[in-house]
Amino acid sequence: MEEKDKKKAEELLKKHNLPSFKELDDEFEISTIEKTEFILREIRRKITEKIDLYAKLFESTLQLEPNLTTLNEMNAFSDSEKEDLYKVFRKLMVIDRFSVETSVDEDDKKTSEFIESVWKDWQELKKEILPFIKKLKQSWTKETKIKEMLRYVG
């Protein structure tokens, strides 16, 4: 993003009482936005992009699909942990659907409400996401026999 566009974004964020450019950039990499005609919409899209990353990852963990990644990672979680993961997944999907709803008839006010709402909950949501990400990573450090995983495929 060019400096003039960054200044424009900072002014717009301030006008709508939203977090600073730096805060949003640190969390959602908004400085990588190229098209700046509708800057608040682009910020919403960047936020949604990050939310979608986690939602898709958790969805594939929760819904058994016959591939090695899912087979390995789903076995890392107990039934109780899967229920907790589903609760986080639901929160992510609420944000995703809020973004879609906002995009239907979008204006700066609606988009600002979306950004403000996500920002308000984001720090806590990150803390809920991180243990699951760590557990997914950890699942790859444990020795698993391929036959064990393939028996789920049938």
C-alpha positions, 0 to 999 in steps of 0.5 A: 500500500502506498503512503498516501493510501495508508494516510487515507486509511488511517483517517478513515479508521479514525473517523469511524472510531476503529483500531489504528492502521498499525494495530489492524496491520499487525493482526491482519496485514492490511498494508498488503492491500493493493486496491484502495478505492474501498479501503474499509471493504478491503480491510473487511476482506483481509480480516475474513481471509484470516478467519477463513484460514482457521475455519477451513483448517478446523473444518477439515479436522472436524469432518473426516475426509479420507486424506492423510492430513485429516486422518493424522490430525483428527486422531490428535483430539479427544471427543471433548477436545473436538467439541471445544474445537467445534465451539471455536469453529462456530465463532469463526463461522459467525464472523465469516457469515457476518462478513458475507452479510455485510458484503450484500449491501455494503457501506462504510457504516456496516463495514465499520461495525463488522471491523469493530465487532471482530476487533473487540473479540479477536484477542480472546479468540486468538487465545482460543485458536492457538492451543488447537493449532499447536495440537495440530502441529504436535500431531505430526511429531508423534510416530504413527503407522500408516496402516493405523491411519488407513484403517479409517478409510476402510 
